[in-house]
Amino acid sequence: MAKKNKKVRETSIENYYDLKLDKVDELVAALKGESTEEFGEVSMKISDCTDGASDGKKEFDPYKTDWLGKVPVWIKALFIKWWFAGVLCYFVNMGLGIYITNDLDRFMLSGIVMGLMVELLVNPLFRFLETDKREFDKYTMFPFPFKAYWTFFTNIIYYVPVTFGVNLCYLVINKYMFFLGMEPLLFGVFAVAVDMIFIGVKDGIVYLVKKLKNKERTADV
């Protein structure tokens, strides 16, 4: 009885993965915009694709970019960084400020939490939104694949001085300009600014190193 059930399952699997040649031909005809005698005229109207659910005035475009894809990469990257930094300020700096009164300890904890957020939330979100061009790499300090587990520790170490840089911004403004209380919106702006300054310095160093290596290679040739 078990052999019979196994044979049925194997047959079902084979049928499931059978190559539907007619569907392939239909897909090729649709992509080419051609009409064939076997399939008839290929229609791109939404009403034909949805059994009349639409009014038929619009045509279906399989390559149409959604509204999120039209937003520039730099806006998406900076907004994501700003939003998560604001969340960090709200829950850690403001939420735990009553219990952690020492500024050094609080900003140390903020750096550790921000490193975890970037590694576990921000960078995976960047990889989800990016294409094969990896256009979000320029907004990441360590643009390596998710399987590079060593970035888990480097991000934690890196974002500690970032949070101290944010604290320095508040200290300078409060001392030489006017009193400025800590709140999520402006904290996020300072965090993104300090982060991008560090990333810009890193990108500049990488560019110079690559330039020197290219000069050495051309000199050897």
MARTORPA-723424 format. One line per 8 residues: number of its first residue (from 0); their letters; for each residue x, y, z of C-alpha. Coordinates in nm, 2 decimals. Layout:
NUM> A> X,Y,Z  ... .
//
This chain:
0> MAKKNKKV> 0.00,0.00,0.00  0.29,0.23,0.09  0.46,0.16,-0.25  0.13,0.25,-0.43  0.10,0.58,-0.25  0.46,0.66,-0.32  0.41,0.59,-0.69  0.11,0.82,-0.69 .
8> RETSIENY> 0.30,1.10,-0.52  0.59,1.06,-0.77  0.35,1.07,-1.06  0.19,1.38,-0.92  0.53,1.55,-0.88  0.63,1.46,-1.23  0.31,1.60,-1.37  0.35,1.92,-1.15 .
16> YDLKLDKV> 0.69,1.99,-1.30  0.60,1.91,-1.65  0.71,2.18,-1.89  0.40,2.35,-2.03  0.52,2.42,-2.38  0.20,2.58,-2.49  0.23,2.82,-2.20  0.58,2.90,-2.29 .
24> DELVAALK> 0.48,2.98,-2.65  0.20,3.20,-2.52  0.44,3.39,-2.30  0.68,3.45,-2.58  0.40,3.57,-2.80  0.28,3.81,-2.53  0.63,3.95,-2.47  0.69,4.01,-2.84 .
32> GESTEEFG> 0.35,4.17,-2.88  0.26,3.93,-3.16  -0.05,3.74,-3.24  -0.05,3.37,-3.33  -0.31,3.15,-3.50  -0.30,2.91,-3.20  -0.35,3.17,-2.93  -0.52,3.45,-3.12 .
40> EVSMKISD> -0.46,3.82,-3.06  -0.26,3.89,-2.74  -0.44,4.15,-2.54  -0.28,4.38,-2.29  -0.60,4.53,-2.16  -0.66,4.49,-1.79  -1.02,4.40,-1.85  -0.92,4.10,-2.06 .
48> CTDGASDG> -0.67,3.99,-1.80  -0.91,4.03,-1.51  -1.23,3.89,-1.67  -1.38,4.23,-1.70  -1.30,4.36,-1.36  -1.17,4.68,-1.50  -1.33,4.94,-1.72  -1.09,4.84,-2.00 .
56> KKEFDPYK> -0.95,5.19,-2.06  -0.61,5.11,-1.92  -0.36,4.86,-2.07  -0.15,4.62,-1.87  0.22,4.69,-1.86  0.43,4.41,-1.70  0.73,4.64,-1.69  0.56,4.93,-1.52 .
64> TDWLGKVP> 0.75,5.07,-1.22  0.55,5.12,-0.89  0.55,5.45,-0.71  0.82,5.34,-0.46  1.05,5.26,-0.75  1.02,5.61,-0.88  1.15,5.76,-0.55  1.52,5.84,-0.58 .
72> VWIKALFI> 1.76,5.60,-0.40  1.91,5.87,-0.18  1.58,5.98,-0.05  1.48,5.63,0.05  1.82,5.56,0.20  1.84,5.88,0.41  1.47,5.85,0.52  1.52,5.49,0.64 .
80> KWWFAGVL> 1.83,5.59,0.83  1.66,5.89,0.98  1.35,5.70,1.08  1.53,5.42,1.26  1.76,5.68,1.44  1.45,5.86,1.56  1.31,5.53,1.69  1.63,5.47,1.87 .
88> CYFVNMGL> 1.62,5.81,2.03  1.26,5.76,2.15  1.30,5.42,2.30  1.66,5.43,2.43  1.76,5.79,2.50  1.42,5.92,2.61  1.27,5.60,2.73  1.56,5.48,2.94 .
96> GIYITNDL> 1.69,5.82,3.03  1.51,5.80,3.36  1.69,5.49,3.45  2.03,5.55,3.29  2.13,5.90,3.41  2.49,5.88,3.31  2.53,6.03,2.96  2.83,5.82,2.88 .
104> DRFMLSGI> 2.65,5.49,2.96  2.34,5.61,2.77  2.52,5.70,2.45  2.73,5.38,2.47  2.40,5.18,2.49  2.26,5.39,2.20  2.55,5.30,1.98  2.52,4.93,2.05 .
112> VMGLMVEL> 2.15,4.93,1.99  2.19,5.14,1.67  2.45,4.89,1.54  2.21,4.61,1.60  1.93,4.79,1.43  2.14,4.87,1.12  2.27,4.51,1.10  1.93,4.34,1.15 .
120> LVNPLFRF> 1.69,4.59,1.01  1.83,4.87,0.80  2.09,4.68,0.59  1.85,4.39,0.51  1.59,4.65,0.41  1.84,4.81,0.18  1.92,4.48,0.01  1.54,4.42,-0.03 .
128> LETDKREF> 1.50,4.75,-0.21  1.81,4.75,-0.42  1.86,4.60,-0.77  2.16,4.41,-0.91  2.34,4.75,-0.93  2.36,4.76,-0.55  2.28,5.13,-0.54  2.24,5.14,-0.16 .
136> DKYTMFPF> 2.61,5.04,-0.10  2.72,5.41,-0.10  2.49,5.46,0.20  2.63,5.17,0.40  2.95,5.16,0.60  3.01,4.79,0.55  2.83,4.70,0.22  2.89,4.32,0.24 .
144> PFKAYWTF> 2.64,4.03,0.20  2.43,3.93,0.49  2.63,3.61,0.53  2.93,3.82,0.63  2.87,3.77,1.00  3.17,3.98,1.11  2.98,4.29,1.01  2.75,4.22,1.31 .
152> FTNIIYYV> 3.03,4.32,1.54  3.18,4.59,1.32  2.85,4.78,1.30  2.81,4.77,1.68  3.17,4.91,1.72  3.12,5.17,1.44  2.79,5.32,1.56  2.92,5.39,1.91 .
160> PVTFGVNL> 3.13,5.68,1.79  2.84,5.78,1.56  2.62,5.83,1.87  2.90,6.02,2.04  2.92,6.24,1.74  2.55,6.31,1.77  2.60,6.40,2.14  2.88,6.63,2.03 .
168> CYLVINKY> 2.64,6.81,1.80  2.40,6.87,2.09  2.69,6.99,2.32  2.82,7.24,2.06  2.48,7.39,1.99  2.38,7.41,2.36  2.71,7.57,2.45  2.76,7.82,2.17 .
176> MFFLGMEP> 2.42,7.88,2.02  2.11,7.80,2.22  1.96,7.53,2.44  1.84,7.23,2.24  1.66,6.94,2.40  1.69,6.59,2.26  1.40,6.46,2.06  1.36,6.20,1.78 .
184> LLFGVFAV> 1.33,6.42,1.48  1.64,6.63,1.52  1.83,6.33,1.67  1.77,6.14,1.35  1.89,6.44,1.14  2.22,6.45,1.34  2.26,6.08,1.33  2.22,6.06,0.95 .
192> AVDMIFIG> 2.46,6.36,0.91  2.73,6.21,1.13  2.69,5.87,0.97  2.71,6.00,0.62  3.02,6.20,0.71  3.20,5.89,0.83  3.08,5.69,0.52  3.20,5.97,0.29 .
200> VKDGIVYL> 3.54,5.96,0.45  3.55,5.59,0.41  3.45,5.61,0.04  3.71,5.88,-0.02  3.98,5.66,0.13  3.87,5.36,-0.07  3.87,5.57,-0.39  4.22,5.69,-0.33 .
208> VKKLKNKE> 4.35,5.34,-0.26  4.19,5.21,-0.58  4.33,5.50,-0.77  4.69,5.43,-0.64  4.66,5.06,-0.72  4.55,5.14,-1.08  4.84,5.38,-1.12  5.08,5.10,-1.00 .
216> RTADV> 4.93,4.85,-1.24  4.96,5.09,-1.54  5.32,5.17,-1.44  5.41,4.80,-1.43  5.26,4.75,-1.77 .
//
